[in-house]
Amino acid sequence: MTETKQPVAAPHKRNRDLNIRKVSRLPARVWIVAGSALAAIVTVVLWATGDIDTAARLTAYATTVLAIGTVGLAGGAIGTYVQQRKATQSQAAELTEQKNQLLRAKENDIAQVAVQRLTGAGEKVRVHVANNSSRAIRFVYVWVSVEGMTGHYHTIVVERDQKSGQDIRSRRMQNTARSFEGNEITQCYRSLKPHEGKEFVQYSVTNPETIPDVGTGDALIMAHALFEAIDGAWWTCNEDGDVRKLDAEPPLIHRAPFTLQTSLRSPGLRGFGVRRPPPPEAPVGNPGTG
């Protein structure tokens, strides 16, 4: 097979092209100064040789020189604008790249939040979440889903009560219901500091059953976490290492509020009762009607 050789330009032609490119890249002010100097030299030469011997020819020549100067100034202004535009575009590209680098660095940092499921089918849920990122994360929701089943397993953090010695729901847990991907999540841990980890266990109040054995082992079981970063952005990740930034904060689920009131249940005994707001009163007719 015969190779086709590309024609090689002669050295003098390459040098000429290089010189043309260098000249074309000269700043606009250089072109203006050079044009003005050339016009002055031509004027002196023509005057010395007697080609400009009448007032009419001098006026015509001056008009021509002014027109050429105007064109040169316009060309210089256009060249300056083009250079400024290129500089602006270059700066915008650099800023965009810096923003992308910051976003990638932030995503890489958030990816250090590790979700590890400790139990499988036939057991109650236990998940360990470690915040290995450089900043604290807040409102940490952790749950386990099983593919093909509706709903999911809520989790909470438990702690040892110093008075009773019993394991109780951590006081840093919050019951804040949100809607996320068609499901309701309710239990969140207030915050995890950098390089802090917590174990989340199944919240038996909402679901006391163990994870069902669907015959495929752990293939259909997935532990998830949802949290807010320190800058207010919301992120979700799972035990497989998938990390995703949400476009908006998961909406809160608002329920009818409860009110506390004091009441006397027996002589000398005061307690607290919980009630919902009373229904609106029926409209009252005008006096004297009916």
DRENBABA-268461 format. One line per field, with one value per residue: y, x, z of N, C-alpha, C in turn; residue number from 1. Coordinates in steps of 0.1 Angstrom, whole numbers, padded with zeros to 4 digits. Layout:
N
n_north (Y; ...)
n_east (X; ...)
n_up (Z; ...)
ca_north (Y; ...)
ca_east (X; ...)
ca_up (Z; ...)
c_north (Y; ...)
c_east (X; ...)
c_up (Z; ...)
pami (NUM; ...)
***
This chain:
290
n_north (-0012; 0021; 0051; 0083; 0112; 0142; 0175; 0196; 0229; 0254; 0267; 0296; 0303; 0296; 0313; 0337; 0335; 0334; 0359; 0375; 0368; 0378; 0405; 0411; 0408; 0430; 0457; 0480; 0507; 0509; 0506; 0530; 0550; 0543; 0547; 0575; 0585; 0577; 0591; 0617; 0616; 0611; 0635; 0655; 0646; 0649; 0676; 0686; 0678; 0693; 0684; 0692; 0720; 0739; 0756; 0743; 0716; 0711; 0713; 0691; 0670; 0672; 0666; 0640; 0628; 0632; 0617; 0592; 0590; 0591; 0566; 0550; 0555; 0545; 0519; 0513; 0517; 0496; 0474; 0477; 0472; 0446; 0433; 0438; 0425; 0398; 0395; 0398; 0376; 0356; 0360; 0354; 0327; 0317; 0322; 0306; 0281; 0280; 0281; 0256; 0240; 0245; 0235; 0208; 0201; 0205; 0186; 0163; 0165; 0162; 0136; 0121; 0115; 0086; 0058; 0030; -0001; -0023; -0046; -0072; -0091; -0105; -0094; -0067; -0032; -0017; 0010; 0026; 0059; 0079; 0110; 0120; 0143; 0177; 0196; 0203; 0184; 0187; 0179; 0150; 0125; 0090; 0060; 0028; 0010; -0014; -0029; -0031; -0031; -0011; 0020; 0024; 0017; 0035; 0051; 0058; 0074; 0061; 0065; 0061; 0065; 0085; 0085; 0064; 0044; 0031; 0024; 0051; 0071; 0094; 0126; 0144; 0138; 0147; 0151; 0157; 0159; 0152; 0153; 0131; 0120; 0108; 0095; 0096; 0109; 0111; 0111; 0127; 0133; 0158; 0170; 0162; 0163; 0172; 0143; 0127; 0099; 0081; 0055; 0044; 0030; 0007; 0022; 0012; 0020; 0028; 0007; -0024; -0048; -0072; -0069; -0082; -0114; -0118; -0137; -0130; -0123; -0095; -0080; -0064; -0046; -0014; 0012; 0046; 0081; 0114; 0149; 0182; 0204; 0226; 0250; 0252; 0237; 0207; 0172; 0138; 0104; 0070; 0036; 0025; 0044; 0064; 0098; 0127; 0160; 0179; 0198; 0214; 0222; 0194; 0193; 0204; 0185; 0196; 0194; 0195; 0216; 0209; 0220; 0231; 0230; 0240; 0223; 0215; 0185; 0172; 0180; 0201; 0191; 0197; 0194; 0187; 0190; 0179; 0191; 0195; 0224; 0240; 0233; 0256; 0280; 0277; 0298; 0326; 0336; 0367; 0387; 0383; 0371; 0342)
n_east (0009; 0007; 0019; 0005; 0021; 0020; 0021; 0048; 0053; 0074; 0103; 0106; 0080; 0066; 0077; 0069; 0041; 0040; 0050; 0029; 0008; 0018; 0018; -0009; -0019; -0012; -0018; -0046; -0039; -0013; -0016; -0030; -0011; 0009; -0004; -0010; 0016; 0025; 0008; 0016; 0043; 0039; 0026; 0045; 0064; 0050; 0045; 0071; 0079; 0063; 0038; 0016; 0004; -0015; -0043; -0067; -0059; -0046; -0067; -0083; -0065; -0062; -0088; -0090; -0070; -0081; -0104; -0092; -0080; -0102; -0114; -0093; -0094; -0119; -0115; -0096; -0111; -0130; -0112; -0103; -0127; -0132; -0110; -0115; -0139; -0131; -0115; -0133; -0150; -0131; -0126; -0152; -0154; -0133; -0144; -0167; -0155; -0142; -0164; -0176; -0155; -0156; -0182; -0178; -0159; -0174; -0194; -0178; -0169; -0194; -0199; -0185; -0201; -0211; -0232; -0241; -0256; -0264; -0278; -0299; -0322; -0349; -0342; -0343; -0340; -0309; -0287; -0257; -0245; -0220; -0205; -0182; -0174; -0162; -0178; -0206; -0237; -0272; -0305; -0309; -0323; -0330; -0337; -0350; -0357; -0375; -0374; -0402; -0421; -0444; -0441; -0417; -0390; -0388; -0362; -0345; -0323; -0311; -0304; -0288; -0306; -0296; -0308; -0327; -0314; -0322; -0326; -0335; -0354; -0334; -0328; -0321; -0335; -0360; -0394; -0403; -0422; -0418; -0423; -0411; -0402; -0427; -0431; -0436; -0415; -0404; -0388; -0360; -0325; -0309; -0283; -0252; -0219; -0187; -0169; -0183; -0203; -0233; -0256; -0285; -0316; -0343; -0375; -0398; -0423; -0437; -0434; -0431; -0422; -0398; -0374; -0386; -0380; -0374; -0364; -0343; -0320; -0301; -0304; -0326; -0329; -0324; -0306; -0311; -0303; -0311; -0304; -0295; -0271; -0246; -0248; -0274; -0283; -0300; -0293; -0292; -0283; -0272; -0267; -0252; -0234; -0244; -0248; -0267; -0277; -0305; -0330; -0346; -0358; -0372; -0407; -0424; -0448; -0477; -0498; -0529; -0527; -0519; -0532; -0523; -0539; -0547; -0564; -0588; -0590; -0597; -0607; -0582; -0563; -0544; -0540; -0528; -0544; -0549; -0561; -0577; -0581; -0613; -0642; -0655; -0680; -0715; -0734; -0752; -0786; -0804; -0816; -0850; -0860; -0875)
n_up (0000; -0010; 0006; 0008; 0005; 0023; 0009; 0015; 0027; 0013; 0030; 0028; 0022; 0045; 0063; 0053; 0057; 0084; 0091; 0081; 0097; 0122; 0117; 0112; 0137; 0151; 0175; 0174; 0178; 0169; 0141; 0136; 0143; 0124; 0100; 0101; 0102; 0076; 0060; 0065; 0056; 0028; 0021; 0025; 0006; -0018; -0018; -0019; -0044; -0060; -0069; -0056; -0064; -0066; -0050; -0052; -0058; -0034; -0016; -0024; -0020; 0008; 0016; 0008; 0024; 0049; 0047; 0044; 0069; 0086; 0079; 0088; 0116; 0122; 0115; 0135; 0158; 0155; 0156; 0182; 0196; 0188; 0200; 0227; 0230; 0225; 0248; 0268; 0263; 0267; 0295; 0305; 0298; 0314; 0339; 0339; 0337; 0362; 0379; 0372; 0381; 0408; 0414; 0407; 0426; 0449; 0446; 0446; 0473; 0487; 0479; 0497; 0517; 0532; 0528; 0544; 0545; 0571; 0575; 0562; 0542; 0560; 0584; 0608; 0600; 0598; 0594; 0586; 0586; 0575; 0577; 0558; 0546; 0543; 0555; 0576; 0575; 0573; 0587; 0582; 0565; 0565; 0550; 0540; 0510; 0492; 0461; 0441; 0461; 0478; 0497; 0524; 0548; 0576; 0596; 0627; 0650; 0680; 0715; 0746; 0775; 0802; 0827; 0830; 0818; 0796; 0760; 0740; 0717; 0699; 0711; 0693; 0670; 0646; 0639; 0610; 0583; 0549; 0513; 0490; 0459; 0454; 0478; 0514; 0538; 0572; 0595; 0607; 0614; 0632; 0626; 0612; 0620; 0604; 0596; 0613; 0623; 0624; 0635; 0621; 0630; 0625; 0626; 0646; 0652; 0630; 0612; 0622; 0611; 0598; 0571; 0541; 0527; 0495; 0479; 0463; 0477; 0486; 0464; 0457; 0477; 0491; 0506; 0515; 0516; 0525; 0526; 0537; 0525; 0538; 0524; 0518; 0497; 0485; 0487; 0476; 0482; 0479; 0490; 0470; 0462; 0445; 0438; 0440; 0432; 0442; 0424; 0438; 0472; 0490; 0493; 0523; 0543; 0554; 0582; 0601; 0628; 0663; 0695; 0727; 0759; 0791; 0817; 0843; 0856; 0879; 0912; 0925; 0907; 0879; 0845; 0811; 0781; 0747; 0717; 0686; 0664; 0668; 0647; 0622; 0631; 0626; 0603; 0617; 0617; 0609; 0636; 0647; 0625; 0608)
ca_north (0000; 0033; 0062; 0096; 0122; 0156; 0185; 0205; 0242; 0258; 0275; 0310; 0305; 0295; 0325; 0348; 0334; 0337; 0374; 0381; 0366; 0387; 0419; 0412; 0408; 0443; 0465; 0490; 0520; 0508; 0508; 0544; 0557; 0540; 0554; 0589; 0588; 0575; 0602; 0629; 0615; 0613; 0649; 0662; 0643; 0655; 0691; 0689; 0675; 0702; 0679; 0700; 0734; 0748; 0755; 0732; 0703; 0710; 0710; 0678; 0661; 0672; 0659; 0626; 0624; 0632; 0605; 0580; 0591; 0587; 0552; 0544; 0556; 0536; 0505; 0511; 0515; 0482; 0465; 0477; 0465; 0431; 0428; 0439; 0414; 0386; 0395; 0396; 0362; 0347; 0360; 0346; 0313; 0313; 0322; 0294; 0269; 0281; 0277; 0242; 0233; 0245; 0225; 0194; 0199; 0204; 0173; 0153; 0165; 0156; 0122; 0115; 0110; 0072; 0051; 0015; -0009; -0033; -0058; -0076; -0098; -0113; -0087; -0053; -0023; -0009; 0017; 0035; 0070; 0086; 0123; 0122; 0155; 0188; 0205; 0196; 0182; 0189; 0173; 0138; 0114; 0077; 0050; 0016; 0006; -0027; -0028; -0039; -0029; 0003; 0024; 0021; 0015; 0047; 0049; 0068; 0073; 0059; 0069; 0056; 0075; 0084; 0083; 0051; 0033; 0024; 0031; 0059; 0079; 0105; 0139; 0152; 0134; 0156; 0145; 0167; 0152; 0158; 0145; 0129; 0110; 0101; 0089; 0105; 0106; 0118; 0112; 0132; 0137; 0173; 0174; 0154; 0172; 0165; 0130; 0121; 0089; 0076; 0043; 0045; 0017; 0007; 0029; 0001; 0025; 0029; -0006; -0033; -0060; -0073; -0068; -0095; -0122; -0120; -0147; -0125; -0117; -0081; -0073; -0054; -0037; -0002; 0022; 0059; 0092; 0127; 0158; 0195; 0209; 0239; 0261; 0252; 0228; 0194; 0161; 0125; 0094; 0057; 0027; 0022; 0055; 0074; 0111; 0136; 0173; 0182; 0211; 0223; 0215; 0186; 0201; 0199; 0181; 0203; 0188; 0203; 0218; 0206; 0231; 0226; 0238; 0236; 0220; 0209; 0172; 0168; 0191; 0202; 0185; 0204; 0186; 0193; 0183; 0182; 0191; 0202; 0236; 0238; 0236; 0270; 0281; 0279; 0312; 0330; 0344; 0380; 0387; 0386; 0363; 0328)
ca_east (0000; 0015; 0015; 0004; 0028; 0015; 0031; 0055; 0055; 0088; 0106; 0103; 0065; 0062; 0082; 0060; 0028; 0042; 0051; 0016; 0000; 0023; 0014; -0023; -0022; -0008; -0029; -0052; -0032; -0001; -0021; -0034; 0001; 0016; -0012; -0008; 0030; 0026; 0001; 0025; 0054; 0034; 0022; 0058; 0070; 0042; 0047; 0084; 0081; 0055; 0026; 0005; 0009; -0026; -0051; -0077; -0053; -0043; -0079; -0087; -0056; -0065; -0100; -0087; -0063; -0090; -0112; -0084; -0078; -0115; -0115; -0083; -0099; -0130; -0109; -0090; -0122; -0135; -0102; -0103; -0139; -0130; -0101; -0122; -0149; -0124; -0110; -0145; -0154; -0121; -0129; -0164; -0151; -0126; -0153; -0175; -0147; -0140; -0177; -0177; -0145; -0161; -0193; -0173; -0153; -0185; -0200; -0168; -0170; -0206; -0198; -0178; -0211; -0212; -0244; -0238; -0266; -0257; -0287; -0305; -0335; -0352; -0337; -0347; -0331; -0298; -0279; -0247; -0243; -0208; -0203; -0167; -0171; -0155; -0188; -0217; -0249; -0283; -0318; -0305; -0333; -0324; -0347; -0347; -0367; -0374; -0380; -0415; -0430; -0448; -0436; -0403; -0387; -0382; -0352; -0342; -0311; -0314; -0294; -0290; -0310; -0288; -0316; -0333; -0305; -0328; -0324; -0347; -0353; -0325; -0334; -0318; -0344; -0371; -0405; -0406; -0426; -0416; -0427; -0399; -0403; -0439; -0432; -0435; -0404; -0408; -0378; -0347; -0315; -0307; -0271; -0240; -0207; -0177; -0162; -0191; -0212; -0244; -0263; -0299; -0322; -0357; -0385; -0408; -0437; -0444; -0433; -0424; -0419; -0385; -0373; -0391; -0371; -0381; -0358; -0332; -0310; -0301; -0304; -0337; -0329; -0315; -0306; -0311; -0302; -0314; -0299; -0293; -0257; -0244; -0251; -0288; -0287; -0304; -0287; -0296; -0274; -0277; -0256; -0243; -0226; -0250; -0250; -0275; -0282; -0319; -0333; -0353; -0360; -0384; -0417; -0429; -0462; -0484; -0509; -0536; -0519; -0525; -0530; -0522; -0547; -0548; -0578; -0590; -0596; -0603; -0603; -0568; -0554; -0543; -0533; -0528; -0552; -0546; -0573; -0576; -0589; -0627; -0648; -0661; -0694; -0725; -0738; -0764; -0796; -0807; -0826; -0864; -0864; -0878)
ca_up (0000; -0011; 0014; 0002; 0013; 0023; 0004; 0025; 0022; 0013; 0042; 0026; 0023; 0059; 0070; 0049; 0064; 0098; 0092; 0078; 0109; 0132; 0113; 0114; 0152; 0158; 0181; 0165; 0179; 0160; 0128; 0135; 0142; 0112; 0089; 0102; 0097; 0062; 0053; 0066; 0047; 0014; 0019; 0024; -0007; -0029; -0017; -0023; -0059; -0068; -0074; -0050; -0067; -0065; -0038; -0055; -0056; -0020; -0009; -0028; -0013; 0022; 0018; 0006; 0035; 0060; 0045; 0047; 0083; 0092; 0077; 0097; 0129; 0123; 0116; 0148; 0168; 0153; 0161; 0197; 0201; 0187; 0210; 0240; 0230; 0227; 0262; 0276; 0261; 0274; 0309; 0308; 0297; 0326; 0351; 0338; 0341; 0376; 0385; 0370; 0390; 0422; 0415; 0407; 0439; 0459; 0444; 0451; 0487; 0491; 0476; 0508; 0526; 0529; 0533; 0545; 0551; 0579; 0576; 0549; 0542; 0573; 0596; 0609; 0593; 0605; 0584; 0592; 0577; 0579; 0570; 0556; 0539; 0550; 0561; 0583; 0568; 0582; 0584; 0576; 0564; 0561; 0548; 0531; 0501; 0485; 0448; 0439; 0473; 0481; 0510; 0528; 0562; 0583; 0606; 0637; 0658; 0694; 0724; 0760; 0785; 0814; 0839; 0830; 0813; 0784; 0747; 0736; 0705; 0702; 0713; 0681; 0659; 0644; 0631; 0599; 0571; 0535; 0502; 0481; 0448; 0456; 0492; 0526; 0548; 0583; 0606; 0603; 0624; 0630; 0619; 0613; 0618; 0595; 0601; 0623; 0618; 0632; 0631; 0621; 0632; 0620; 0634; 0647; 0654; 0617; 0606; 0631; 0604; 0592; 0557; 0536; 0519; 0483; 0471; 0455; 0486; 0489; 0452; 0456; 0489; 0489; 0517; 0509; 0525; 0520; 0536; 0532; 0527; 0546; 0516; 0515; 0486; 0490; 0480; 0480; 0479; 0484; 0494; 0458; 0459; 0436; 0445; 0430; 0437; 0438; 0419; 0448; 0485; 0490; 0500; 0536; 0544; 0565; 0588; 0610; 0641; 0676; 0704; 0741; 0768; 0805; 0821; 0856; 0854; 0892; 0922; 0929; 0898; 0866; 0835; 0798; 0771; 0733; 0709; 0673; 0663; 0666; 0634; 0621; 0636; 0616; 0603; 0625; 0610; 0614; 0647; 0644; 0613; 0610)
c_north (0012; 0045; 0075; 0106; 0136; 0166; 0194; 0218; 0246; 0267; 0290; 0313; 0305; 0307; 0337; 0347; 0337; 0352; 0381; 0380; 0376; 0401; 0421; 0412; 0421; 0450; 0476; 0504; 0520; 0511; 0523; 0552; 0556; 0547; 0569; 0593; 0587; 0586; 0615; 0628; 0617; 0628; 0657; 0659; 0650; 0670; 0694; 0687; 0685; 0696; 0686; 0715; 0744; 0746; 0744; 0718; 0700; 0706; 0696; 0668; 0660; 0665; 0644; 0620; 0623; 0620; 0592; 0579; 0586; 0572; 0544; 0544; 0546; 0522; 0503; 0509; 0501; 0472; 0465; 0470; 0450; 0426; 0428; 0427; 0400; 0384; 0392; 0381; 0352; 0348; 0353; 0331; 0308; 0312; 0310; 0282; 0269; 0276; 0262; 0234; 0233; 0236; 0211; 0191; 0197; 0190; 0161; 0153; 0159; 0141; 0114; 0111; 0095; 0066; 0036; 0008; -0021; -0046; -0060; -0083; -0106; -0106; -0073; -0043; -0017; -0004; 0026; 0046; 0078; 0099; 0125; 0134; 0166; 0197; 0197; 0194; 0182; 0181; 0160; 0128; 0101; 0067; 0039; 0013; -0008; -0026; -0037; -0038; -0014; 0007; 0021; 0020; 0028; 0043; 0060; 0065; 0071; 0062; 0063; 0067; 0074; 0081; 0069; 0040; 0026; 0032; 0038; 0066; 0091; 0118; 0149; 0148; 0144; 0149; 0156; 0160; 0159; 0148; 0144; 0117; 0101; 0094; 0100; 0100; 0116; 0121; 0116; 0135; 0151; 0176; 0163; 0162; 0165; 0154; 0124; 0110; 0085; 0063; 0046; 0031; 0019; 0014; 0020; 0007; 0025; 0015; -0015; -0046; -0060; -0071; -0082; -0101; -0125; -0130; -0143; -0119; -0102; -0073; -0062; -0045; -0026; 0008; 0036; 0070; 0105; 0138; 0172; 0199; 0222; 0251; 0262; 0243; 0214; 0183; 0148; 0115; 0081; 0048; 0023; 0033; 0066; 0087; 0120; 0149; 0175; 0196; 0220; 0215; 0206; 0193; 0195; 0195; 0187; 0196; 0198; 0204; 0213; 0218; 0225; 0236; 0232; 0233; 0214; 0196; 0167; 0179; 0190; 0196; 0192; 0196; 0194; 0184; 0187; 0181; 0198; 0215; 0233; 0241; 0250; 0269; 0283; 0293; 0315; 0339; 0358; 0379; 0390; 0379; 0349; 0327)
c_east (0009; 0010; 0015; 0010; 0022; 0025; 0036; 0057; 0070; 0091; 0103; 0088; 0060; 0065; 0073; 0046; 0029; 0043; 0037; 0007; 0004; 0018; -0001; -0028; -0017; -0019; -0034; -0045; -0020; -0005; -0024; -0021; 0008; 0009; -0010; 0006; 0031; 0020; 0010; 0037; 0050; 0031; 0035; 0064; 0063; 0044; 0061; 0086; 0072; 0042; 0014; 0008; -0003; -0035; -0062; -0071; -0050; -0056; -0084; -0078; -0059; -0078; -0098; -0080; -0072; -0099; -0105; -0082; -0090; -0117; -0105; -0088; -0110; -0125; -0102; -0100; -0128; -0125; -0102; -0115; -0138; -0121; -0108; -0132; -0143; -0119; -0122; -0150; -0144; -0123; -0141; -0162; -0143; -0135; -0162; -0168; -0144; -0152; -0179; -0167; -0150; -0173; -0188; -0166; -0163; -0191; -0191; -0168; -0182; -0206; -0191; -0188; -0214; -0224; -0241; -0249; -0260; -0266; -0293; -0318; -0337; -0347; -0343; -0336; -0321; -0289; -0270; -0244; -0231; -0206; -0187; -0164; -0165; -0165; -0199; -0229; -0260; -0296; -0316; -0317; -0327; -0336; -0343; -0359; -0365; -0381; -0392; -0425; -0432; -0443; -0422; -0402; -0381; -0372; -0350; -0329; -0316; -0302; -0297; -0294; -0302; -0295; -0321; -0324; -0311; -0325; -0337; -0344; -0344; -0332; -0331; -0326; -0355; -0382; -0410; -0409; -0424; -0421; -0415; -0401; -0416; -0441; -0431; -0424; -0406; -0397; -0365; -0338; -0311; -0295; -0260; -0228; -0197; -0170; -0170; -0200; -0222; -0250; -0278; -0306; -0337; -0366; -0397; -0422; -0444; -0444; -0425; -0419; -0404; -0385; -0377; -0380; -0378; -0374; -0346; -0320; -0312; -0302; -0314; -0338; -0320; -0317; -0304; -0308; -0305; -0310; -0297; -0278; -0257; -0248; -0266; -0293; -0290; -0298; -0293; -0285; -0279; -0264; -0247; -0234; -0231; -0252; -0257; -0279; -0296; -0320; -0339; -0355; -0372; -0394; -0421; -0444; -0468; -0496; -0516; -0529; -0527; -0523; -0530; -0531; -0546; -0562; -0578; -0597; -0602; -0600; -0589; -0558; -0555; -0535; -0533; -0536; -0548; -0559; -0570; -0584; -0604; -0632; -0654; -0675; -0703; -0730; -0751; -0773; -0798; -0818; -0840; -0868; -0868; -0892)
c_up (0000; -0003; 0006; 0010; 0011; 0017; 0015; 0020; 0023; 0025; 0040; 0027; 0037; 0066; 0066; 0056; 0078; 0100; 0090; 0091; 0121; 0129; 0116; 0128; 0159; 0163; 0172; 0166; 0171; 0146; 0126; 0134; 0129; 0100; 0089; 0098; 0082; 0055; 0054; 0057; 0032; 0011; 0017; 0010; -0018; -0029; -0022; -0038; -0067; -0073; -0068; -0052; -0067; -0053; -0040; -0053; -0041; -0012; -0012; -0020; 0002; 0025; 0017; 0019; 0048; 0059; 0049; 0063; 0091; 0091; 0087; 0111; 0132; 0124; 0129; 0159; 0167; 0159; 0176; 0202; 0200; 0197; 0224; 0241; 0232; 0242; 0271; 0275; 0268; 0289; 0313; 0307; 0309; 0338; 0351; 0342; 0356; 0384; 0384; 0379; 0404; 0424; 0415; 0421; 0450; 0458; 0449; 0467; 0493; 0489; 0487; 0519; 0523; 0536; 0533; 0552; 0558; 0580; 0563; 0551; 0555; 0585; 0596; 0604; 0602; 0594; 0591; 0581; 0583; 0570; 0569; 0548; 0548; 0557; 0567; 0573; 0578; 0577; 0576; 0577; 0559; 0561; 0539; 0523; 0496; 0472; 0446; 0450; 0474; 0495; 0512; 0543; 0567; 0593; 0615; 0643; 0673; 0702; 0738; 0769; 0798; 0827; 0840; 0826; 0801; 0771; 0743; 0723; 0707; 0702; 0701; 0669; 0659; 0635; 0621; 0586; 0559; 0525; 0493; 0472; 0451; 0469; 0502; 0535; 0560; 0594; 0601; 0615; 0621; 0623; 0621; 0610; 0609; 0603; 0613; 0617; 0628; 0627; 0632; 0621; 0628; 0630; 0635; 0649; 0641; 0610; 0614; 0624; 0599; 0577; 0551; 0527; 0506; 0474; 0463; 0464; 0488; 0476; 0450; 0468; 0487; 0501; 0510; 0520; 0518; 0530; 0529; 0535; 0534; 0538; 0512; 0504; 0492; 0481; 0485; 0475; 0484; 0486; 0482; 0455; 0449; 0444; 0435; 0438; 0432; 0433; 0429; 0461; 0484; 0498; 0513; 0534; 0556; 0569; 0597; 0623; 0653; 0685; 0718; 0750; 0781; 0809; 0835; 0854; 0867; 0902; 0926; 0919; 0884; 0857; 0821; 0789; 0757; 0725; 0696; 0673; 0661; 0652; 0633; 0625; 0624; 0615; 0611; 0617; 0616; 0626; 0642; 0631; 0617; 0615)
pami (1; 2; 3; 4; 5; 6; 7; 8; 9; 10; 11; 12; 13; 14; 15; 16; 17; 18; 19; 20; 21; 22; 23; 24; 25; 26; 27; 28; 29; 30; 31; 32; 33; 34; 35; 36; 37; 38; 39; 40; 41; 42; 43; 44; 45; 46; 47; 48; 49; 50; 51; 52; 53; 54; 55; 56; 57; 58; 59; 60; 61; 62; 63; 64; 65; 66; 67; 68; 69; 70; 71; 72; 73; 74; 75; 76; 77; 78; 79; 80; 81; 82; 83; 84; 85; 86; 87; 88; 89; 90; 91; 92; 93; 94; 95; 96; 97; 98; 99; 100; 101; 102; 103; 104; 105; 106; 107; 108; 109; 110; 111; 112; 113; 114; 115; 116; 117; 118; 119; 120; 121; 122; 123; 124; 125; 126; 127; 128; 129; 130; 131; 132; 133; 134; 135; 136; 137; 138; 139; 140; 141; 142; 143; 144; 145; 146; 147; 148; 149; 150; 151; 152; 153; 154; 155; 156; 157; 158; 159; 160; 161; 162; 163; 164; 165; 166; 167; 168; 169; 170; 171; 172; 173; 174; 175; 176; 177; 178; 179; 180; 181; 182; 183; 184; 185; 186; 187; 188; 189; 190; 191; 192; 193; 194; 195; 196; 197; 198; 199; 200; 201; 202; 203; 204; 205; 206; 207; 208; 209; 210; 211; 212; 213; 214; 215; 216; 217; 218; 219; 220; 221; 222; 223; 224; 225; 226; 227; 228; 229; 230; 231; 232; 233; 234; 235; 236; 237; 238; 239; 240; 241; 242; 243; 244; 245; 246; 247; 248; 249; 250; 251; 252; 253; 254; 255; 256; 257; 258; 259; 260; 261; 262; 263; 264; 265; 266; 267; 268; 269; 270; 271; 272; 273; 274; 275; 276; 277; 278; 279; 280; 281; 282; 283; 284; 285; 286; 287; 288; 289; 290)
***
